[in-house]
Amino acid sequence: MSPAAIKAMGRPPVLALTATAAPPVRKQIAHRLEMDDPAVVVGGFDRPNLNLAVFAFADDDTKNRRLLSHVRSSRGPGIVYVATHRHAEELASDLNTAGVSAHPYHAGLSAKQRREVQDTFLAGDCRVVVATIAFGMGIDKPDIRWVSHAEAPASIDAYYQEIGRAGRDGEPADCVLLWRKADSALLAHFINEVQDPEERERGWQRYHVSKRFAQAGEGAAFCRHRQICRHFGETPKWETCGACDVCIGQPDWLKAEVKLSAPVRTRKTSAPIVVPAGMPAPDEGLLASLRAWRSAVAKQKRVPAFIVMNDNTLTALASLRPRSEGELRGVPGIGEKKAQVYGEEILALVRG
Ligand SMILES: [Zn+2]
């Protein structure tokens, strides 16, 4: 509905409804509809029956093993949110191999296929849907017992909507976010590439809120339920929620070692690392982050990875861990051009 259409009807009373909106979005809606001093009614955001937990991993393989074992041992219907079509397909296939009925769901499927997955899930004929963000709009299945995320969310708004699909019957439901630290650097890279300055700024705001949420518990203890409520402009009266890992500690299954007999996809191992004489051993975690960053940049620029940066330079960066632009320029393989184009992103990766 446009302001012009409202005017053409002689400005009747206007009611705007939305499922989830933080204060800035509410303001934006009122502004776009040219509402003058609107009465705003906001429902509660606290969902005390959702048990929230977050866990950060240094590498993808461990994260994926953990995710697979978590889903296998879960009970009842659930949704796993992943970032890419490929990950959705692979995880669904691994789950089926492990005896869990699962379907992938993503925008690469036809409308008919997507409808079939949705119907099968709603009817209870398939226990798990592995989905990209495309799944869940209009899904009202009250008995979803868990929602897991395999990536840090792009925003709290999106995360809240997705976990909000769990436990609608009021019974307890588990919402676990498993993420890899290197991925937030990738997200930062893509935000930096956004052309429109306002859009980019909004991207950064969402990024910082979401990163703070994912990192809570690592030094900055701040109840996750409270963070969500505060994000939507609500201040809870309680001090601890009793249902998040910051308040009550990590669930046992997250603390336990992953032991798996089921087949797990492992990425092909990379060539042995050659460390130049006189350099400290590279930081493996940082090297993995740099590799992930490099492949994202290469993919986006449609060039081979070594054009972005060769292996020796990545290893040198992971060994020397430059902390400033000056130090960065001292790393073998980093010329003026590379320092200018990638300097900020590399330094952000080193800072972690
Ligand atoms: Zn809490």
Boltz pocket constraint, residues with backbone or C-beta under 6 A from the ligand:
constraints:
  - pocket:
      binder: B
      contacts: [[A, 222], [A, 223], [A, 224], [A, 225], [A, 226], [A, 240], [A, 241], [A, 242], [A, 243], [A, 244], [A, 245], [A, 246], [A, 247], [A, 248]]
      max_distance: 6.0
